[in-house]
Amino acid sequence: MISSRSPSTTALWVAWARAVEHRRPDRLFADDLAAAFLAAAGAEAGTPPAEFREALPAAVATRTAFFDEHLRSVTVGGIRQVVLLGAGLDTRAFRLPWSAETSLYELDTPEVLAFKETVLARQGAAAICRRTPLAIDLTDDWPTALCAAGLDPGQPVAWLAEGLLPYLEVEAVDRLLTAIGRLSAPGSTLALTYNPGALRALGSAPGGRHLDRVGVAHPALPGHPEPWLARHGWQAHAHDLIHQAVVHRRVPAAAMEHTSPGTSTCWLVTATIPGQQSHHQRPSR
Ligand SMILES: C[S@@+](CC[C@H](N)C(=O)[O-])C[C@H]1O[C@@H](n2cnc3c(N)ncnc32)[C@H](O)[C@@H]1O
């Protein structure tokens, strides 16, 4: 069942952060639809609490650019099926240079996708690939629905779970990983954000009450994503978010002084199935 607390608030906050990035003269990507979602939702609903307004744009711009690069590279590598789990107000279907044969599935709750489709239709937005929105709770039988919607489990898939795991209880995250594995033909890739420690810390910080209000569960996942994903059959590379933010010029290099190797709690993760063709990004520059 979908929580009675609307999870769509944080999808709007992410769109708000992408709209901030879109307005920058040195932007890492263009996302003009982000502002349209915010306008439709109203400023009050779409603006995150003051506590998040400095860090969120840097983190979201970094992870968006990072996963844009990842998805570009895996599709150049030949993958033609992309699944966005907890897609929210992601507009990659409209802004990345997909080949016309690419099928992209967006899975999210009915309320988020209903809002999204209304705004996209009003904007006359045209997807570059074959886009299929699929309204479903990711704790239900989404694999059956996804295959019925057209996913071919015999062909490789590029999965992306960006900003999703904090919403799910730890058992649901494990079930999700198992289901993804079953639908992943050789050559598939998996990308996700992983930050259980940071969200636990935020939960007890001044802004943390807002995360509870919007339905973020702070799941107690293992501290490091690589061994955890290895247990699910994936060979993963975890990229430190702050390091990536420096690489993408979204935090000053001085921020690195506060992190040392092995202490990160926020990762951008890319993974492949060992022994298969590798499509994932190499460890960062
Ligand atoms: C923080 S937003 C991130 C959205 C998007 N991936 C992005 O980065 O812009 C998390 C999304 O996960 C969705 N979500 C959370 N729990 C879900 C569930 N059980 N089933 C389907 N979607 C869910 C929310 O509705 C929300 O759109």
The ligand as a Gaussian input file, in Angstrom:
#p B3LYP/6-31G(d) Opt

LIG

0 1
 C       12.898000      11.801000      -3.923000
 S       11.804000      11.313000      -5.193000
 C       12.989000      11.029000      -6.497000
 C       12.336000      11.055000      -7.837000
 C       13.283000      10.882000      -9.020000
 N       13.933000       9.594000      -9.031000
 C       14.295000      11.992000      -9.059000
 O       15.448000      11.780000      -8.660000
 O       13.912000      13.074000      -9.452000
 C       11.344000       9.650000      -4.754000
 C       10.232000       9.082000      -5.618000
 O        9.999000       7.717000      -5.251000
 C        8.607000       7.478000      -5.307000
 N        8.238000       6.356000      -4.433000
 C        8.465000       6.244000      -3.110000
 N        7.952000       5.098000      -2.632000
 C        7.379000       4.474000      -3.690000
 C        6.670000       3.249000      -3.833000
 N        6.451000       2.431000      -2.797000
 N        6.217000       2.924000      -5.058000
 C        6.432000       3.746000      -6.130000
 N        7.105000       4.907000      -6.045000
 C        7.566000       5.273000      -4.833000
 C        7.997000       8.782000      -4.823000
 O        6.640000       8.894000      -5.206000
 C        8.908000       9.814000      -5.469000
 O        8.431000      10.231000      -6.705000

